[in-house]
């Protein structure tokens, strides 16, 4: 015979009970929806890290991009609340039998869902106790699964029998109080049934077995499984959890941060500064700077627009930036005694242990402190080091905030910050002899810390387009004098997991330093390859020859491309040896000059229009790959090998490719191990990239996106590309049956995206893949990872700046002096030349008209005197960048002879 408890359980397991389980999930889903709708008005605020981001126009964001928490905190533990792309709420049909005891439960759930209480007036009276607690804005507890609305309303409802004697009232009151205090009866449920005549009274606790605390916790930890079983105490466990959590929030409210009251106005401060300068009494200024910066709370109370703001916005630090600028600019003109008070105050701020602040105010305070010009002086470097350490100790989410906030700064102030940190690194790396800094053994962490903060500034600078500063402003040229290969080896094979190397942060290394690393790495590979060849010869008992140490290329001038292709194809194993070129039938010895000429002539030959490999775009004077695929892929591979050999052997080439070509060349910077992986593909090419090649077409596509009329009717475009190559028009479909698909206002963005991807990626994929693999066949080095696309272009094509004055400063004279009349006439003639003629002069004397990396000041150049041969033309030894100049009798004779020599500067002879 079934027990009383089993009978009650069977009565509760009615169809209505299953309906109520669905209602339980609907209530949580409605809570989740309401939170999302509230957050979507004016941005989304993460309840964990308190960072506010702008709400996008499409799908609501579910997770915080800064800390990874769900915006609905209950979703961290309840997977049912993690919404998909579409949210469809279907309220179930509820068939409530008024004669059933469960009817009161259904009425309560419907009242909870709609905000009203449906009660059975024939049997019950209702007592409602409401407690309102403000949400604790400083509570970052991730375990809080309750709603995070500004006002949390806790409602305790008791439904009692209609008999109104005093005992019933007191019983209702006592049960309500017991429920709020977490008693066993309160944990049982929120409902009391009106029918007291039956053998069982739900909520009395007399007949039902007690619910142990362990069961409540197990239900909290497995809400999904509980809801499936349909336990009637599910809502009780949830309600108790929410009640206790909100009571905790109420107790935390008393711990709200209290900041000092400060109302500093910019105009009043500037007026006080003027008075101080006139009176030369700096007591008030010392007090102001000390009081303002002695704690994070004081900093935020002074500079925050709303001192009581909790959290932060990603796009706005919430700081009075004009006041910050004024305060920092004023201290620059103050005497050192004011600087000392400022530094003492900053030290006090840094020494605070667990300051009680609003969320993200620590980040704001460090953001303000770092902008001071006091850190320009070397005496403040110890304090600056600890400020930088505090910044690096922040969380990744806080670093992302700083990345966004640094873009708010004026360009001049961001430049000053970068300069301060670069100077700090330089002084610590190369300390002054006066021993004014702490010993290196106690401050090894200074340089890694400062470099990581500089990385945050660099990330901020490059996070938007266009960047605020040019990438070269992050170069630290003093590091060119380091043991760069030691840094490179430490990066490749670190001694410890946390070893620091400047190569980890390549933006700080100049192009000169990177070229040095790349060259030395190439030399080491050359030596290794030559050593392997020597060992192989000895193992086969063959006498070694000097030629095994070089990549020997022998070509005929009349068959330059064919011979070069054959030589490179048969000597692929030797590509990483030192290059040595011989022209058949010519007595020239290659000491570098013949190699330069081979590169120059081969580039000219390959880029001729009749080869149909590259299309010349005269507007930008650039070449781009032909989409007709008429060129031989071996020749594209040869161009890649040539570029790789040029970088490998430090040769400058006269190649004119757009910038996106070098970006594709580093996509990826290391060749993948699997052949099926796509290489040389530019991700999301832009109209600016396309505009470098075809500016008129790019302008037309831009106007298409801006057009406000009917695109389909007015422009009559289809998903096709029509281009002209070598005088022949060509048309390609962007999509299947693109000739039948019109471009409309709705799909024009897709048309532009496909158009750019076709020109820059799809149509030339095979050609560029061969080019990419050819380049990386020679330059397979991890050093390429450190290079930007612009730096690869500079290594290949040289510096674009032509300044003969820099060359004049580094000239070495043999048989002449700088004051000799011939030398004076020579520099006058060269300075008067047009730019084209000056490049021809460089070609004549050095074998290349390109300026090497680092500018002309990096060149070795020599002018020698050729006495007794004034009737001869000037001669040049391109292998050594040497000009042999006879002592001519006049400036006119010198000019005439030099111009004749430049006009006939091809071919080599042997003295």
N, C-alpha and C positions, 0 to 999 in steps of 0.2 A: 504494500500500500504506500502510495507516494506520501512524502512528508509535506508539512505545510509550506516549507520553503520551495520545494519542487513545484507545488501547485501554483504558488505565486509567480514563479519563474515562467511557467507555461502560460499564465495569463498575460504576462508582460510581453512575451514573444508573439505579438499580434502583427498583422500587416502594418498597422499604424506605427509600430516601433521601428520598422524598417524605413518608413517614410521619415521619421524623426532623425534617423541616422543621416539620411540625405540632407535634411535641413541643417544638420550640424556642419556638414561640409559647405553648404551654401552660405551659412553665416560667415564662416572664415573667408570664403571667397569674396563675399560682399565687403568684408572689412579690408581685404587686400585691394579690391577695386577702389574703395573710397580713399585709401591712402595714396594710391597711384594718381587718382584724379586730383587730390589736393596738392600732391607734389608737382604735377604737371603745370600748375599755375605758377609761373615765375621761376621755373627750374626745379631740378631734382636735388634733394639734400640727403646725403647718406647719414643714417642714424648712428653709424659707427664712427666714421672719421669726420663727420660734419662738413664735408666738402660739397658745395652746391655747383652743379653743372647745368648748362642750358638744356632745356628739353628739346629734342629734335622734332621735326615736323611729322615724322612717320611713326614707327612703332615706338612705344614707351620703353625706355631703357630699364632693365631689371636689375643689373648689377653695377656697383660703383666701379669706375675705371681706375680709381686710385687705391682702394684697399681690397676690392673683390667681394665685398659683402653685398647681400641683397638689400635693396631699398625697403622692402617689406621684411622686417627682421624675423617674423615668424617663418619665412621661407627658408631660413638657414637650417631649420630642423624639420619642417613639414614640407615634403616634396610636392604635395598636392597644390601648394600655393605658388609654385614656380610655373608661371603661365607660359603658354605657347604663343604662336603668332596671332591666333584669333581666340578671343574669349567669348564664349557663349554660355550664358547662364539660363538654365531651364528650370523654373520652379515646378516642383512636382505637384500633382493633383492630390489633395489631402481629403480623405473621406473620414471625418471624425464622427464617431458614434457618441452622442451626448449621454448615453446611458453607461458608457464605459468609463472606468476610472482613468483611462489614458486621455480622456478628453481634456482634462485640465492641463496635462503635459503638452498636448497639442496647442491649446490656447496660449500657454506660456511661450512656446517656441514661435508661434505666429506673432505674438506681441513683441518678442525679441527681434524678429526679423523686420517688422514694420515700424518699430518704435512705439507701439501702443500695447496695452495690456488687455486681452480679451478675457473676461472672467464670467464665470457662471454665477449670476446674481442670486439664483435660487438656493445655492448651497454654500457660497463662500463670501467672505469679505477679505479685502486685500490690504496689507500693510506694506508700504514701500519706504525704504530708508535709502537716501541718496547721499553719497559723499563725493565731492569734487576735489581732485588733486591736480595741481599744475604739473605738467611734464618737466622732469628735471633735465634741463638742457645741457648739463655738464656730464651726464651719465653716459659713458661710452661702453657699458657692459654689453658684450656681444650675446650673452645668454638671455637677454630680455626678449621674450617672444610676444609681448603685448603690443597693441597699437601704439604708435608714437605720435598721436595727435597732440595738439597743444593743450587741450583740456581732456582729461580722462574722467569719465563719469562711471562710478561704481554703483550699481543698483542691486540691493538685496531685497528679494521679494519673498514674502511668506503668505501662503494661502491657507486660511484656517476655517473651521466650521462656522456656520452662521450663528450658533449659540453664542451670545455675547456676555457670558458671565465673566467675572473678574479673573477666575482661574485661567480661562482660555486666553484672555488678553495677556495675562502675565506669562503664560506658556509661550504665546507667540513672541512676546518681547524677549523672553529669555532665549528662545531658540534662535532668534535673529542675532542676538549678541554672541551666542555660542558659535553661530555660523561664521561670523566675522572674525572670531578669535581662533578659528581653525579647529574646533572640537570635532569629536568623532561623528556627532549627529550632523554637524554642518557639512562635514565631508561627504555624508551620505547623499545629499541632494539638496536642491533649492526649493523643492515642492513639498507641500503638505496637502494631503487629499482631504476633501470635504466630507467624505462618507466615513463616519466614525462608528457606524453600527456593525460593520462587517468584522470578521475575525482579525483582519489585518489593517493596520493604519500605516501607509507609506510615510516615512519621516519620523515615526515614533521611536524607532530603534529598539522596540520591545520584542518583536518577533523575527526581524531580519538578522542574519549573522553580521557581526561587526566587520567593517572593511579595514584591513590593516594598512598601515602607512606604506609598507613595501609594495602593496598592490597599486596604490596611488602613484608611486614613483614609476612603477613599471608601465602604467598606462600613459604617463607623461612621455616616457621615452619611446613609446611605440604607438603613436596616435593613429597611424594608418591601419595597423593590424587591429586595434581596438574598434575602430569604426566599422571594420568589416564584420567583426563578431557581433556588433550591435549591443554592446553593454550599455545599460541604462545609466551607469555612473560616469560615462565619458564626459558629459557636460559638467558634472560635479568636479571632476579632476581638473578640467580646464578652467572652470570658474575659480577654483581655489588658487590655481597657479597664477591667474591674472590678478586676483585680489592681493595675493602676497607680493607679487612683483610691483604693483602700483603702490602698495604701502611702503615698499622699499624706496620707490621714487619719491614718495612724500617725505621720507626721513632724510633723503639725500638733498632735498631742496634747501635745507638749512645750511648746507655746505657750499652754497653758491659763491663763486669767487667775488671778493670785494676789492675793487681797485681804488687807488687814491683819486680824489676829485681834482682834475686838472683841466682848465679851460684856456689853453694857450692859443691865441689867435696870431696869424701870420703878421698882420699889420702892427699889432702891439709889440710883437717880438722884434720886428725890424726897427721900430721906434726906440726900443730899449737898446738895441745894438748901436744905433746912432748916438744915443746919449753916452753909452760906454766909451765909444771911440773918442768923443769930444772931451770927456772927463778923464780918460785914461785910468779909470777905476774899474777893475774887472771883477770886483767881488760878486756882483749880481750875476754876471755871466758864469762864474765858477759855480755858484749855487744852482743856477738853472741847469747847467749841463750835468752836474752831479745828481741833482734830484730827479732829472728826467731819465737818466740812463743807469740808475743804481739798481734797478730791478726790471724784469720783463713786464711786470704789472704796470710800473710807471711809464715805460715806453709805450705800451698799448693804450694806457689811459690818456697819454698826450697825443698820440698820432692816429689812433683809430677813429674813424668817422663815427662809429657807434661802439663805445667801450663795452657795452653789454652784449654785443653780437657774439653768438656761439657758432663756431664753424667758419667756413670761408667759401668764397666763390673761386672757381678755377680761373676766371678771366679778370678778376678784380681783387686785389689784396685787401680792399676795404680800409685803405690808409690815406690820410691827407698828404698826398705826394708833394704838393706845393710847399706845405709846412716842412716836410722832411728835407726837401731841397734847400729851403731857406736856412734851416738850422745847420745843416752840414756846410753850406757855402759860407756861413758866417764864422764858423769855427776855423776855417782856413786862414782868416785874417786875424785871428786871436793870437796872443802870445803863448809861449810854451806852457806857462803855468795853467792856463785854461785847458790845454791839451792833456796835462797830467791829471787834472780833476776828471776830465772825460774818461781817460783810460782807467782810473781808479773805479769810477762808477761802472764801467763795462766789466771790470774784474769782479765786482760785487755781484753783477747780474749772472756772470758765468758760474760763480761759486754757489749759487742757490741750489739747494737740494730739493727736488720735487716741488717746484713752485706751483701753487694752486691757481691755475689759469683757465680761462675759457679755451675751448678746443681751437687749435691752430694759432694761438697767440704766441707761442714760443717761436714758431716759424716766422711770424710777422716781426717779432722783436729782432731776431737774427738778420732778417731781410733789411731792417732799418739800420742796424749797427754796421753791417758790411759796407754801406754806401758812404761812410765817412771818409773825408780826405786825410784824416789824421794818420791813416795807415800808409800814407805815402812816405813817411819818415821811417828810417831804419830802427830808431829807438822804440817804435811801437810794434815791432815784429813778433815779440813774444806774446803780446795780447792778441795780435792778429792770428797767430798760429792756433791759439785756443778757440778763437771764434770760428775758424775754419774747421777745427776738429768737431765742434758742436754741430756745425752744419752737416758734416759727413755722418754724424751719429744719428741724424734724423731718419725716419722711415722712408721707404721708396715712394710712398704716396706723398709725403711732404716734399721730397725732391722733385716730384712731378709738379707740385704746386709752384715751387721756385722756378722751374723751367717756364711755366706760364707767366709768372709775375715778373721775371726779368725782362720780358718783352714789353712790359709797361714802361720801363725806364726810358728816358731820353737817350738818344744814340751817344751823345758825348759822355754821359754818366756810365753807360755800359762799357764804353771804351776805356774810361778811367778805371773801372773795376777790373777789366782784363789786364790793363797795364800794371795795376797794383799787384795782382797775383803773379804775373810773369816776372816782375822785378823781385818779388819775394822769393820765387823759386831760384832766380839767378843768384841772388845774394847768398842764399843758403847753400847752393851748389858750389859757388866759388866765393867763400867767405872773405871778408876784408882782413888785412893783417893785424888790425887793432884789437882783435879778439872781443869785439863788442857783442857778439852773439854767443849763446850757450854752446858748449862743446858739441861736436857732431854726434858723439856717442849718446848724448841725452836728447837729441832733437832729430833723430833719423826719420821720425814720423812726419816732420814738417813738409817735406817735398811730396810724398804720396798724398797727404791730406790736401795740400794746396792744388795739386794736379787734378784730384777728383772734383774739387769745387770748380776748377776751371772747366772741367768736362760738363758740369751742369750749365755753366754759362755758354759753352759751345753748343750744347743741345738746345738751349733756349734760342740762340742766334739762328740756328738752322731749322728750327721747328716751323718757321713761317717763310713765305716767299713774298718779296725778296728778303734775304737775310739783312739784319741791321748792320753788321760789320762784314767786311771782306774776310774770307777765310785766312788770308795771309796775316791779319792782325793778331791771330792767335799763335803765330810762330814765335818761338824763343830762339833767336839766332845765337845766343850764347851757348846753347847746347850743341852747336856744330863742333865745339872743341872737346866734347866728351869722348870717351872710348865707345863710339857708337856700335862697333861690332860686338863689344862686350855686352852692351844693352840688348842687341839683337839676339845674341846667344842665350842670354838670360830669359828673354821672351820665348825663344824656341824650346829651350830645355831648362825650365825653372828649377832652382835648387830646392825651393820650398813651395808648397801650394799657394801661399800668399805673397810670393816674391813680387817686388815692384820693378817694372821696367818702363822707361819712357815709350818704348815701342807699343805698349798697351794703349797708349793715348797718342796716336800718330799725328793728331791735329796740332800738337805742340812742336813737332819737329819740322824744320824748314825743308823746302825742296832740295836745298844743298845737302842737308843731312841725309835725306832719303836717297838722293842720288848716290851719296857715298856708300850707304848701306847696300844699295842695289849693285853698285859697281864691285864692291869688295866681295859680295856674295857671288857675283858672276865670276870673279877671278878665282875664288875658291873652287867653284864648280869646274872652271877651266883646268885648274891644276889637278883636280881629282880625275877628270876625264883623261887628261894627258898621262897621268900616272897609270891608269888602267891600261891605256894603249901600250905603254912601255912594258908593263908586267906581262901583257899578252905576247908581245914580241919576244921577250926573254924566255917565256915558257915554251915558245915554239922554236927556240934556239936560232932566232933570226937576229941579225945585227940591227940595233936601233938606229934610226935616222932622225935628223933634226925636224923633218917634215911631220913627224907623228905628233908633234906638239901644236900644230896649227890646223886650222880649217883652210885648206888651199883651194882657191877658186881660180880656174884658168879659163878665160873666155876670149872670144873674138869680138871686136867692135861691131862688125857687120851682122853678127848673129848673137847679139847680147842676151836677149830674152831666152832664146832656145838653149844656149849654152849654160846660162845661169840655172834654168829649170833642171837641166840634166845634172849639173854639178851638185845642186842641193838635194836632188832626189837620190843620188848615189852616195852621198856623204852625210846622211841624216844622223849617224852616230857621232859625227864630229862637229855638229852645229854648236856645241858648247865649248869649242876650243877657240883660241885667238884667231880672228879672221885675217887672212892674207890673200891678196888679189894680184893676179898677173894677167896683163893684156898680151895676147899672143902676137909675136913679131915686134914687141916694143922692149927696149932695154931698161925700162924704169924698175927700180927696186921699191917694193912697198914698205915704207916706214909709216904708213898712215894716209898718205896723200892719194895713192892709187885706190885704196878702199873708199875714200870719200868720193872720188870721181865715179867709181863703179856704182855706188848707191845713187848718185845724182843722175847718171845716164840711164840707169835701169828704171828709175821712177819716171823719168820723162818718156821713156819708150812705152811703158805699160799704160800710162794715162793718156796716150794718144787716142783721139776719137775713133779712129778706124779699128781699134781693138774692141770697141763696144763693151768694155768692162765697167766703165764709170761714166756717168753723165755729168757734164759741167754745167753749173747753174751760175750764169754771169752776174746776176744781181748781187749775190753774196760771195762770188768768186770761190765757190766750194765745189767739191766733187761728191757725188753720192752713187751708190751701187745701182747698176742697171737692173731693171725688173724684167727685162726680156730673157735673161739667162742665156744669152748667146756666148758670153765669155766662158772660157775653160775654168772649171773649178780649181785645177792645178795652179793656174795663174793667180787666182784669188788667194790660194794658200801661199803662193810665193810672196805676194805683197805682205801677208801676215808674217812670214818668216823674215822678210826684209825689215819690217818694223821691229820685230824681236831682236834681230841681229844688231840693228842700230842702237837700241837701248842697251843691249848686252855689251856692245863695244864702244859705247859713249859717242855715237855718231849722230849728228843732227840731220834730219831729213826735211826736204821741201815738199811736204804733203799737206794738202788743204782739205781736211775733213771737218764736218760740223762737230760740235761738242758732244752730241748724243752718240756719235760713233765711239768715243772713248768710254762713255758710260756703258754702252753695250759690250765693249771690250772687257769690262770688269764685271760682267754679269754671267756667271760669278767670277771672282778674281782667281779662283783655283779651278782647274778643269775637273768636272765630276768623274767619279770612278766608273759610272755606267754610261754607255753610249746613248741610251734612250732618253737621258735627261736633256732638256732643251738648254742651249747655250746661246749667248749673244742676243737675248731678248730684253728690250727695254720695258720695264714695268710702267704701265699707265703713262704713255707718252703724252705730252701736252702740246697745245697750239704753239707755245713758245719754242719747243723743240722743232716742230715742223716749220715754224717761221724762219729758222736758220737756213733752211734749204729752199723753200718756196714761199717767200713772204707774201706774195700776192694771193696765192691760194689760201694761205693761213688767214689772211685778212678777210677773204670771202667767207670762209667757214665761221669766223667770228661774227660776221654780220648776219649769217644765217641763224645763229643762235639768238641774236638780239632781235630778229625781225618780228614785228608785232602783227603783221597781216597773216593771210592764209598762205602758208608755205606751199601746200600741195597745188593750189590753183595758180599762184603767182610765179613760182619758180620751176615747177614741172621737173623736179629732180627724181631720180630713182637711185636705188642702192647700187651704184656703179661708180667706178673711178675711171676717168678719162684723162690720159696723159700723153705727152708727145716726147718720144725718145729718138734721137738721131733723125729727126725730120719725119718720123712715122707716128701717126696717132694710134694709141692703144687703149682698149677699154677692158676693164676687169670687173667682175661681179663681186660685191662685198658679201653677199649672202646667196644662198641657193635661190635661183630665179630672181635675182636682184633687179634685173631689167624690168620685171613686172611689178615690183614693190615700190610704190611712191613714197617719197619723203614727206612727212606731215609734221604739224606742230608737236604732235605727241612723240614721234620717234626720231626727231632731228638730232637729239643728243646721242642716241645710239648710232645714227649715221655718221656723225663727226667722230665718235670714238672708233668705229670700225674703219673709217677713212684713214685716221692717223695710224692705227695699228697695222693696216695693210701696207701703207707706204714705208713705215719705219721698221716693221717686223716681218709680217707674213710674206710679202712679195719678194723679199731679199733674203729669206732665212737660209737657204742652202749656200748662197754666195757668202753671206756673212759668217756662217758656221765654218766654212773652209778658211776664211780670213782669220777668224778667232782661233781655230786650232793651229794655224800656222804661227801666229804670234806666240801662243803659249807653248808651242813646241820648243822654242828657244828660251822664253822668259818664264819657265815654270819655277817660280820662286815665291815663297811665302812673303817676301818683301812687298810684293804687289798688293797684298791686303792692306798695307799702310797707305796706299796712294789714293788720292781723289782722281776722278776723271780729268780734271783740269791739270793735275800734276803729271799724269801720263802724257797728256798732249804736250806739256812743256818738255818732258824728257825726249819725246819723239821729234818735236818741231822746234824746240828751243824757245828762248824768251822773245816776246814780240817787241821789246823795247830796244831801239838802236840809238846808242849814245857814244859817239866817237870820243867825247871828252873823257869818259871812263877808260877807254882804251889808251888814250894818250898818257894817262896817269901810270899805267903799268908797263909801258914800253921799255924794253932794255936796248940800249944803243951800243953798237960795236963799231968803233972807228969814228963815231960821231958824238957830239954833245947836244943837249937840248937847245943850246944857243947857236948852233951852227946854222949859217944862212940856208943851206940845203934843207935842213930839218924844218926850219920856220916856213920856207916856201912850200914844203910838202904838206904840212898841216893846214896851211891856208888853202891850198888847192883841194884837199880832201874835204875840208869844211864847207867849201863853196859848191861841192857836188850836190845834185839832187839825190833824194833817198834811193832811187833805183840805181844810180851810179855808185852810191856808197855800198849798196849790197853787192854790186859787181866787184868792187874793190875787195870786199871781204871774201868773195868767192875766189878771186885771183890769189889772195895771200894765204888763205886758210883752207881752201878747198870746199867751203860751204858758205852760203850767204845767210845762214841762220845764226842767231846769237845763242851761245850756250846757256845752260841753266845757271842762274845766278847773275846774268848780265855780262857785259863786256869786261867788267872789272875782274872777272874770274879767268880771263884768257891769259895765255902766255904769248907775248908778241915781241918780235925782235927785228930791228932795222940795222942792217950791216952796210958798211961803206965799201964800194967797189971802185977803188982808185985806178985811174988811168984808162977807164972804159966809159968815158962820157959820151961816146958815140953809140953805145949800146942801150937797148931798152931795159927797164927794170925787170928783174927776175924774182921768182918766189919759190921757196921751198915749203910747200903746203904741209909736208910731214911735220915740220917744226914751227909752223906759223912764222916764217921768216921772210922778210922783204930785203932783197939786195938792191941797193939804190946808189947809182954812180953820183959823184958830186957835180951836178950840172951847173952851168955857168949863169943861168937866169931862171926865174920863175916860169916864164913862157916856155922855155925849152923843157923844163921838168914836166909841166902840164901836158905838153904835146906828146912827149915820150910815154908818160903814164897812161894817157887815154888810148894810145895805140896798143899798149900792152894789154889793157883791159879788154879791148875789142877782139883780141886774138888769144884769149886765155883758155885753150883746150889742148890736151895732149901733154905728154911728158917726154923729157929728154934726160940723158945721163951725161954728166960732165966727165 
